[in-house]
Amino acid sequence: MRSIRLRRRPDTAPASPAASDSAPADGRQTATGDLGIPRKLLPEHHRHRVERPALARRLRSAAHPRFYAAQVGEPALADDVEAAITHFVASGLGDGARISGLFNVDVYRARLAERGLEITAGVDPFLHWLSVGWDERVVPTVLFDEEFYVARHPDVTSGPDWAFAQYLRAGCYAPGRSPTPFGPNYGGVPAPDARERQDPPLVTGLLHRAADYDLTRTSWLEEGVTAGVAKLARLDTERMRGLVAKAAAIEPLIAQTPRERWVSWPPHTHPMLMPAARAEEVRRGLGLVRADTVFVVPGGAPGPGLVAAAKALRDLEPEATVVVVTTDDPAPTQVDDRAVPVDLAAPWSGFTEARRLLGLLDVVRGLRPRRVVVAGSPVGWRLLAKHGTTLRHEMSLGAVLTAPSGPGEDDADGGDFQGCFDRLDWVVADTDAQRDDLTARYLLSTKARSRLLSATDCAAGALAAVAGERRA
């Protein structure tokens, strides 16, 4: 095989003597350039580029700090692009760690070999790609199909970057932009600051089941796409084309070209795989076989209704196992000194609302509680609205309503209260005024009124009576 060399661009100046690769007299290797990249790791005819900002810009655009931090065991690097790059140049580069989830050394070597090219000895493959493969437009990952991406998103051809560079810079943060026939490489939406932190949602798939893979070489997500590519290749064989021709003789519509290629769900795009796996991880981390009461809260400080309801239930069942599930704010909600906290905000970062709902349902059913209480959590209210009719046959359902934050404002949970009240065994409002307002607003019958309580009613024992009746 021959070594790859680029034709020098017109604006590329020859290397200066100061940019040569000669070592100092004491034998130490010099590290030059803005990022301190060792010259000797670059292709011989591109070592002068180490001092140019283009190389640093390319490295920064390709860096995924959270993916890199998981390989080197440095959590502090996960949200700091510059610190991750500095660490990578200083040690990760020599250790073979990948700073980019969209660079795979084995894929890059294979695609160079398809062109009859190779990486010379002593040259780092990632730096080779930044300085040579980038200009040659070699895509170094199975997670991007340039032909498919351009056909699906033709607007990328009007920009200054080639398609893969555009995907690195912006496309991987855009929900709905599928880089391969196997989906968008992730099952959720990016965090608001994902682009600033260079943490695209695909990193979640790269780190899924990380303990089962050598992340410096491959990942769960890459293996899933590789399996999909192999499946498409098997469909595009002479034998399969012959079978299709025979079927088309019977039904001509079969021979019509589909609008786009597709395969059945590959492992990394099935809508329930990631939420189910995360829910299982959460349950195992708790170390509980089952819980008596599960509170579903958004996070933060509890209101008076939640405090009163939690105390009444604890007085009713002093030895009960209570789990407090936080769905939005990592700050835990303290409802009980003996309650077990569970944070779902971090594990579900990047998930769509539909997948968060399915994950919560999986967690609740996995804990097999006798009682679930939703207190202000939007995804918790969606759980009651969509699955409450089924769940009420498996467990008792309750809710806590937050009082309006100011005069004249509507109750934050009013719409959910109206739609879910018939599925709830009891509801606790923060104040007596809120309870009375809801009773009048929805013209509740005498029987229904007994299920709508206030924090004061809980302190007087009303909730213990209702909940004890259900338990019996």
Beta strands, then each sheet from edge to edge (+ up, - down):
strand 1: 2-3
strand 2: 31-32
strand 3: 37-38
strand 4: 117-118
strand 5: 293-297
strand 6: 322-326
strand 7: 340-343
strand 8: 371-375
strand 9: 396-401
strand 10: 426-429
strand 11: 452-454
sheet 1: 1+ 4+
sheet 2: 2+ 3-
sheet 3: 7+ 6+ 5+ 8+ 9+ 10+ 11+
end
